[in-house]
Amino acid sequence: MGTDEQMIEAALAAAAGADPRDVPVGAVVFDSDGTAIAQAANAREATSDPTAHAEILAIRKAVDVVGDGWRLTGCTIAVTLEPCTMCAGAITLARLDRLVFGAWEPKTGAVGSLWDVVRDRRNVHRPQVRGGVLADECAAVLREFFAGRRPS
C-alpha cells in the first residue's frame, strides 16, 4: 500500500461504505507486502451486533483470507478512529504487528487516550502504534455524522 497516510486513506474509503445508521469508522488490514487483504466499516446498527466494530469485522475477514489460523503476524491494521478496549484487545490477540489510526477518541480510546491496552507490558504481544495520522480528516467525517444527529 505504501505510507501510513495512504493506509488511513484506504480506511476512510472503507468508512464511507458504512450503513447510514452506523458511525462511519473504517478499518483495513494490510499484509506484510502492504496489500490490502480485508476491509470493513462499523456495522453495529446494521447487524444489531454490539461487537460489529470495523476493526473486529476486518480482522475476521483477514483471518479468512490468510487462512493459517488466527494469527495476523506481519500485518498492519489501519483504522480511522482510535480503537476502543474491545478492538485494542482484538488487535493484540490477533498478533497484528502494527496499528495505524487517525482520530483520537478521548472518551473511549484504548490506545493512549483513556487506556493503553496495546502497549501494556503485561501483554504477550504489543504491536507498534502510530496514532493521529490524518487525524483532522478522520475527525471531520465523524463530526459531520454526529452533526446530523444532534439537535441544534
Phi, psi and chi 1 to 4 in degrees:
 res  aa     phi    psi   chi1   chi2   chi3   chi4
   1 MET       -  -48.7  165.0   48.8   56.2      -
   2 GLY   125.6 -127.5      -      -      -      -
   3 THR   -79.7  165.0   67.5      -      -      -
   4 ASP   -60.6  -36.9  -69.0  -11.9      -      -
   5 GLU   -62.4  -41.0  -72.3   76.5   12.3      -
   6 GLN   -66.1  -35.0  -70.3  170.3  -42.2      -
   7 MET   -65.5  -42.0  -70.5 -178.3 -177.7      -
   8 ILE   -68.0  -35.5  -67.9  -63.9      -      -
   9 GLU   -59.7  -39.5  -73.4  170.7   -4.7      -
  10 ALA   -65.1  -38.3      -      -      -      -
  11 ALA   -67.0  -37.4      -      -      -      -
  12 LEU   -63.0  -39.1  -79.4  164.4      -      -
  13 ALA   -64.2  -38.9      -      -      -      -
  14 ALA   -64.8  -41.1      -      -      -      -
  15 ALA   -61.0  -34.8      -      -      -      -
  16 ALA   -62.6  -20.1      -      -      -      -
  17 GLY   -87.6    4.4      -      -      -      -
  18 ALA   -66.6  147.2      -      -      -      -
  19 ASP   -56.5  140.8 -177.0  -75.5      -      -
  20 PRO   -57.5  -20.0  -17.5   23.7      -      -
  21 ARG   -82.3  -19.0  -62.6  168.9  -67.7  169.1
  22 ASP   -94.6  147.4  -84.0  -65.0      -      -
  23 VAL   -61.4  125.8  177.7      -      -      -
  24 PRO   -76.6   79.7   28.8  -33.9      -      -
  25 VAL  -111.0  135.6  173.5      -      -      -
  26 GLY  -123.2  151.0      -      -      -      -
  27 ALA  -140.0  141.5      -      -      -      -
  28 VAL  -134.7  134.7 -178.9      -      -      -
  29 VAL  -103.1  131.6  176.7      -      -      -
  30 PHE  -114.5  140.8  -61.2   87.6      -      -
  31 ASP   -78.5 -177.2   67.4   13.7      -      -
  32 SER   -65.8  -19.1   58.8      -      -      -
  33 ASP   -88.4   -3.8  -65.6  -33.5      -      -
  34 GLY    87.2   13.6      -      -      -      -
  35 THR   -87.8  131.7  -58.0      -      -      -
  36 ALA   -67.7  123.7      -      -      -      -
  37 ILE  -112.2  -14.7   59.7  170.6      -      -
  38 ALA  -161.7  146.4      -      -      -      -
  39 GLN  -147.1  156.9   69.4  174.8   31.6      -
  40 ALA  -161.7  161.6      -      -      -      -
  41 ALA  -122.0  160.0      -      -      -      -
  42 ASN   -51.3  141.8  -87.2   -3.3      -      -
  43 ALA  -143.5   27.6      -      -      -      -
  44 ARG   -60.8  -49.0  -71.0 -171.7  -42.7  175.0
  45 GLU   -69.0  -43.9  -60.3  -61.9  -31.0      -
  46 ALA   -62.9  -32.0      -      -      -      -
  47 THR  -109.5   -6.3   61.8      -      -      -
  48 SER    55.9   38.7  -62.5      -      -      -
  49 ASP  -124.1  112.7  178.2   -4.3      -      -
  50 PRO   -64.9  -16.2   23.8  -31.6      -      -
  51 THR   -94.5    2.8   68.4      -      -      -
  52 ALA   -82.7   54.1      -      -      -      -
  53 HIS   -80.5  154.3  -71.3 -156.4      -      -
  54 ALA   -54.0  -43.3      -      -      -      -
  55 GLU   -62.3  -45.8  -60.3   94.0  -49.8      -
  56 ILE   -62.8  -46.1  -59.5  -64.2      -      -
  57 LEU   -64.4  -41.1  -61.2  173.2      -      -
  58 ALA   -67.4  -40.0      -      -      -      -
  59 ILE   -62.2  -44.9  -72.3  168.9      -      -
  60 ARG   -58.7  -45.5  -71.8  175.9 -176.9  162.9
  61 LYS   -64.8  -41.4  -70.2  177.0 -177.6  178.8
  62 ALA   -63.4  -40.0      -      -      -      -
  63 VAL   -61.6  -40.2  165.6      -      -      -
  64 ASP   -64.0  -39.4  -72.7  -17.1      -      -
  65 VAL   -67.7  -46.2  169.8      -      -      -
  66 VAL   -65.3  -41.5  170.6      -      -      -
  67 GLY    64.5   26.4      -      -      -      -
  68 ASP  -130.6   57.2 -171.8   26.7      -      -
  69 GLY    82.9 -157.7      -      -      -      -
  70 TRP  -100.7   -4.2   50.9  -94.1      -      -
  71 ARG   -84.3  135.8  -69.8  175.1 -177.1   83.9
  72 LEU  -113.5   42.0  -66.0  173.5      -      -
  73 THR   -57.5  136.2  -53.9      -      -      -
  74 GLY    89.5   -8.8      -      -      -      -
  75 CYS   -96.1  158.4  -65.4      -      -      -
  76 THR  -121.4  140.1  -64.1      -      -      -
  77 ILE  -113.2  132.6 -171.8  166.1      -      -
  78 ALA  -113.7  130.7      -      -      -      -
  79 VAL  -134.4  143.7 -171.9      -      -      -
  80 THR   -75.8  -17.9   57.8      -      -      -
  81 LEU  -134.7  141.5 -177.5   65.7      -      -
  82 GLU   -50.7  126.2  178.1 -176.5    1.4      -
  83 PRO   -62.8  149.4  -27.2   37.4      -      -
  84 CYS   -78.8 -179.1   69.2      -      -      -
  85 THR   -59.8  -45.3  -54.1      -      -      -
  86 MET   -60.5  -47.7  173.5 -178.2   68.4      -
  87 CYS   -70.9  -38.0  -65.3      -      -      -
  88 ALA   -61.9  -40.4      -      -      -      -
  89 GLY   -64.2  -41.9      -      -      -      -
  90 ALA   -65.3  -38.7      -      -      -      -
  91 ILE   -61.7  -42.8  -71.6  164.7      -      -
  92 THR   -66.6  -47.2  -58.9      -      -      -
  93 LEU   -67.0  -29.7  -68.2  171.3      -      -
  94 ALA   -78.9   -4.9      -      -      -      -
  95 ARG    64.2   30.7  -55.6  -63.2 -164.2  -92.2
  96 LEU   -61.9  138.5  -76.5  145.5      -      -
  97 ASP   -75.8  -35.7  -78.5    0.3      -      -
  98 ARG  -137.0  149.9  -69.1 -171.9   71.8 -131.7
  99 LEU  -127.9  126.0  162.0   63.5      -      -
 100 VAL  -121.9  127.0  178.5      -      -      -
 101 PHE  -134.8  161.9   68.5   88.0      -      -
 102 GLY   -91.2  -96.6      -      -      -      -
 103 ALA   -72.9  143.9      -      -      -      -
 104 TRP   -79.5  150.0  -66.2   90.2      -      -
 105 GLU  -125.5   89.8  174.4   45.9  -81.4      -
 106 PRO   -65.5  -19.5   20.8  -29.2      -      -
 107 LYS   -85.7  -36.7  -66.4  179.9 -178.2  176.3
 108 THR  -134.4    3.6   62.0      -      -      -
 109 GLY   -64.5  132.0      -      -      -      -
 110 ALA  -116.8   27.3      -      -      -      -
 111 VAL  -130.8   40.3 -173.2      -      -      -
 112 GLY   128.7  -27.8      -      -      -      -
 113 SER   -76.8  -64.0  -72.9      -      -      -
 114 LEU   -99.5  -42.9 -169.1   57.1      -      -
 115 TRP  -134.1  175.2  -63.8  -73.4      -      -
 116 ASP  -136.3   71.0 -160.7  -13.2      -      -
 117 VAL   -61.5  -44.4  171.1      -      -      -
 118 VAL   -70.7  -24.5  -62.9      -      -      -
 119 ARG  -105.9   11.8  -70.6  177.5  -77.0 -141.2
 120 ASP   -63.5  124.8 -171.6  -50.4      -      -
 121 ARG   -62.9  -16.9  -65.7 -156.5  179.1  -81.1
 122 ARG   -77.3  -13.2  -64.6  168.8  -70.7 -173.5
 123 ASN   -72.8  145.6  -73.2  -26.4      -      -
 124 VAL   -70.1  -36.1  172.9      -      -      -
 125 HIS  -124.7  134.6  176.5   77.0      -      -
 126 ARG  -132.7  109.9  -66.8 -176.8  -60.7  -83.2
 127 PRO   -71.6  157.0   26.1  -32.7      -      -
 128 GLN   -70.8  147.0  -65.2  176.5   -0.7      -
 129 VAL  -131.7  137.8  176.0      -      -      -
 130 ARG  -133.4  115.7 -179.5  170.0  176.7 -142.3
 131 GLY  -109.5  163.2      -      -      -      -
 132 GLY    80.9   16.3      -      -      -      -
 133 VAL   -78.3  120.9  177.7      -      -      -
 134 LEU    52.8   38.8  -59.5 -179.4      -      -
 135 ALA   -56.9  -42.6      -      -      -      -
 136 ASP   -63.1  -43.6  -67.7  -19.9      -      -
 137 GLU   -64.3  -42.4  -66.9   88.0  -27.4      -
 138 CYS   -66.6  -42.6  -67.1      -      -      -
 139 ALA   -65.6  -34.8      -      -      -      -
 140 ALA   -62.2  -39.0      -      -      -      -
 141 VAL   -61.8  -42.5  170.6      -      -      -
 142 LEU   -70.3  -42.0  -63.2  168.1      -      -
 143 ARG   -58.8  -43.9  -86.6 -166.5  -53.8  -82.8
 144 GLU   -62.2  -43.3 -177.6  178.1  -39.1      -
 145 PHE   -60.1  -50.6  173.0   81.1      -      -
 146 PHE   -73.8  -26.3  -73.8  112.0      -      -
 147 ALA   -61.6  -32.8      -      -      -      -
 148 GLY   -79.5   -4.9      -      -      -      -
 149 ARG  -114.8  -13.6  -77.8  154.3  179.6   74.0
 150 ARG   -99.7  139.5  -66.3 -173.0  179.7  126.3
 151 PRO   -65.4  145.6   14.5  -19.6      -      -
 152 SER   -73.3      -  -58.0      -      -      -
